[in-house]
Amino acid sequence: MLIYHRITSIEDRYFGPLHKLLQTIFPPEEVLAYELWREPLEDPTIHVYVAIHEGEVVGSTEYRYYPELRVAMTDFTIIGKPSLGIGRFLLRNRERDLVKLAEASGTTPIGMFAEVYDPYRAADHSFGGVSPMNPYVRREVLSHIGYKRINVGYVHPSWDHEGQAVAELDLCFLPQDEELTAIDAALVATFLEGYYSALPNKPAEWVSMMEHIRASDKLELLPL
């Protein structure tokens, strides 16, 4: 049996195992330092949950809902072990929680952002040797769910606060309207500026990308 447990403090006994899992799965530039998690976990708008199986953290997801933009963001989804149904368990619990968050804010969501590795640029990442985390598998899962790739040369600032440009991912969007073929560029820009506001060191590639997005009207949504 899997338990869906929210972590709101680095003092939570499950946070240590979660942070080790993050370090096992993701490259260093994608993992926030242990102590730097204190403030985000105490932010009520940031939802970090772990999947617990027989007392062990075997998966996790982080997400947030922006009522003013009517969009959600899935920060990450981790499947630590295969054949336990962790992916579906996290997906369904996240979906139910996001519905409640939207209802509580009196808004109707228009979709959800996510970043996904491009396996042709990130094939060297072992993701802890966990097969469900393989970039090819992760990308196909998001495609099955309904995510589309936003047509922009995407980079983001590294989470290690070094200000490096991480360029091995695509920015994706899961539209509520499956027929949607483009997204407002202003929405994407506003979302990204807010989402990465916690990282003061922005690389030149990021600045250039944001200028391009701000100068655009729409960004095409392409198959993932």
FILUMDO-764999 format. One record per residue (C-alpha): residue number from 0; residue in three letters; x, y, z. Coordinates in steps of 0.25 Angstrom, whole numbers, always signed. Example, Ala and Ser with C-alpha at 12.3 -4.5 7.8 and 13.67 -1.06 7.14 Angstrom:
# FILUMDO-764999
0,Ala,+49,-18,+31
1,Ser,+55,-4,+29
END
This chain:
# FILUMDO-764999
0,Met,+0,+0,+0
1,Leu,+5,+14,-4
2,Ile,+3,+26,+5
3,Tyr,+2,+40,+0
4,His,+10,+49,+10
5,Arg,+12,+64,+9
6,Ile,+25,+70,+14
7,Thr,+25,+84,+19
8,Ser,+38,+84,+27
9,Ile,+52,+80,+25
10,Glu,+50,+74,+40
11,Asp,+40,+64,+34
12,Arg,+46,+50,+36
13,Tyr,+43,+47,+21
14,Phe,+51,+59,+16
15,Gly,+65,+54,+17
16,Pro,+61,+41,+9
17,Leu,+54,+50,-1
18,His,+66,+59,-3
19,Lys,+75,+47,-5
20,Leu,+65,+42,-15
21,Leu,+66,+55,-22
22,Gln,+81,+54,-23
23,Thr,+81,+40,-28
24,Ile,+71,+43,-39
25,Phe,+75,+57,-44
26,Pro,+88,+63,-48
27,Pro,+94,+73,-38
28,Glu,+90,+86,-45
29,Glu,+76,+82,-43
30,Val,+76,+79,-28
31,Leu,+74,+90,-18
32,Ala,+83,+89,-6
33,Tyr,+77,+82,+6
34,Glu,+76,+95,+15
35,Leu,+71,+103,+4
36,Trp,+58,+95,+4
37,Arg,+54,+101,+17
38,Glu,+47,+113,+11
39,Pro,+40,+106,-1
40,Leu,+35,+95,+8
41,Glu,+28,+105,+17
42,Asp,+22,+112,+6
43,Pro,+7,+108,+6
44,Thr,+6,+109,-9
45,Ile,+17,+99,-12
46,His,+12,+85,-10
47,Val,+23,+74,-8
48,Tyr,+18,+60,-6
49,Val,+25,+47,-5
50,Ala,+20,+33,-8
51,Ile,+23,+24,+4
52,His,+23,+9,+3
53,Glu,+26,+0,+16
54,Gly,+32,+13,+22
55,Glu,+42,+16,+10
56,Val,+41,+28,+1
57,Val,+39,+22,-13
58,Gly,+34,+33,-21
59,Ser,+31,+48,-20
60,Thr,+24,+60,-27
61,Glu,+24,+75,-26
62,Tyr,+14,+84,-32
63,Arg,+7,+97,-30
64,Tyr,-5,+105,-35
65,Tyr,-5,+119,-40
66,Pro,-19,+124,-39
67,Glu,-16,+138,-45
68,Leu,-11,+131,-57
69,Arg,-20,+119,-56
70,Val,-9,+109,-59
71,Ala,-2,+98,-51
72,Met,+13,+94,-51
73,Thr,+18,+80,-48
74,Asp,+32,+83,-43
75,Phe,+36,+68,-43
76,Thr,+31,+54,-42
77,Ile,+40,+43,-37
78,Ile,+38,+28,-38
79,Gly,+48,+22,-29
80,Lys,+45,+7,-31
81,Pro,+38,+0,-43
82,Ser,+26,-9,-42
83,Leu,+19,-2,-30
84,Gly,+9,+7,-38
85,Ile,+16,+19,-33
86,Gly,+14,+27,-45
87,Arg,-1,+26,-46
88,Phe,-2,+27,-31
89,Leu,+5,+41,-31
90,Leu,-2,+45,-44
91,Arg,-16,+43,-38
92,Asn,-13,+49,-25
93,Arg,-7,+61,-31
94,Glu,-19,+62,-40
95,Arg,-29,+62,-29
96,Asp,-21,+72,-21
97,Leu,-20,+82,-32
98,Val,-35,+81,-35
99,Lys,-37,+85,-20
100,Leu,-27,+96,-21
101,Ala,-34,+102,-33
102,Glu,-48,+101,-27
103,Ala,-43,+107,-14
104,Ser,-38,+119,-22
105,Gly,-51,+120,-31
106,Thr,-43,+118,-44
107,Thr,-44,+109,-55
108,Pro,-30,+104,-60
109,Ile,-26,+105,-74
110,Gly,-14,+95,-73
111,Met,-1,+91,-66
112,Phe,+13,+93,-70
113,Ala,+25,+83,-68
114,Glu,+39,+82,-72
115,Val,+44,+69,-78
116,Tyr,+58,+64,-83
117,Asp,+61,+63,-97
118,Pro,+67,+49,-98
119,Tyr,+75,+52,-110
120,Arg,+82,+63,-102
121,Ala,+81,+57,-88
122,Ala,+84,+42,-91
123,Asp,+96,+42,-82
124,His,+88,+44,-70
125,Ser,+86,+30,-63
126,Phe,+75,+36,-54
127,Gly,+80,+27,-43
128,Gly,+78,+14,-52
129,Val,+63,+14,-49
130,Ser,+57,+10,-62
131,Pro,+44,+18,-61
132,Met,+52,+30,-60
133,Asn,+59,+28,-73
134,Pro,+58,+41,-82
135,Tyr,+51,+33,-93
136,Val,+41,+27,-84
137,Arg,+38,+40,-77
138,Arg,+36,+47,-90
139,Glu,+26,+37,-95
140,Val,+18,+37,-82
141,Leu,+16,+52,-83
142,Ser,+12,+50,-97
143,His,+2,+39,-94
144,Ile,-4,+49,-83
145,Gly,-6,+59,-93
146,Tyr,+6,+69,-91
147,Lys,+11,+77,-104
148,Arg,+24,+83,-106
149,Ile,+25,+98,-106
150,Asn,+32,+103,-118
151,Val,+43,+111,-112
152,Gly,+58,+108,-111
153,Tyr,+57,+106,-96
154,Val,+68,+108,-85
155,His,+66,+110,-70
156,Pro,+75,+115,-59
157,Ser,+82,+104,-51
158,Trp,+76,+101,-37
159,Asp,+90,+101,-31
160,His,+90,+116,-32
161,Glu,+102,+116,-41
162,Gly,+95,+123,-52
163,Gln,+98,+113,-62
164,Ala,+88,+111,-74
165,Val,+82,+97,-73
166,Ala,+78,+94,-88
167,Glu,+75,+79,-88
168,Leu,+60,+81,-85
169,Asp,+47,+85,-93
170,Leu,+36,+93,-87
171,Cys,+23,+86,-89
172,Phe,+9,+90,-86
173,Leu,-3,+81,-84
174,Pro,-15,+89,-89
175,Gln,-29,+86,-84
176,Asp,-34,+88,-98
177,Glu,-27,+77,-105
178,Glu,-29,+84,-119
179,Leu,-21,+96,-114
180,Thr,-10,+98,-124
181,Ala,-3,+110,-118
182,Ile,-1,+117,-105
183,Asp,+0,+132,-102
184,Ala,+14,+136,-101
185,Ala,+11,+146,-90
186,Leu,+6,+135,-81
187,Val,+18,+127,-83
188,Ala,+27,+139,-80
189,Thr,+19,+143,-68
190,Phe,+20,+129,-63
191,Leu,+34,+127,-65
192,Glu,+38,+140,-59
193,Gly,+30,+136,-46
194,Tyr,+35,+122,-45
195,Tyr,+50,+125,-46
196,Ser,+49,+138,-38
197,Ala,+56,+130,-26
198,Leu,+68,+129,-35
199,Pro,+75,+142,-36
200,Asn,+87,+138,-45
201,Lys,+81,+137,-59
202,Pro,+90,+133,-71
203,Ala,+90,+141,-83
204,Glu,+83,+130,-91
205,Trp,+71,+131,-82
206,Val,+71,+146,-84
207,Ser,+71,+144,-99
208,Met,+60,+134,-98
209,Met,+51,+143,-90
210,Glu,+53,+154,-99
211,His,+49,+145,-111
212,Ile,+37,+140,-103
213,Arg,+33,+155,-99
214,Ala,+34,+159,-114
215,Ser,+24,+148,-118
216,Asp,+9,+147,-119
217,Lys,+7,+132,-119
218,Leu,+16,+120,-117
219,Glu,+13,+108,-125
220,Leu,+9,+95,-117
221,Leu,+16,+83,-124
222,Pro,+15,+68,-122
223,Leu,+24,+63,-111
END
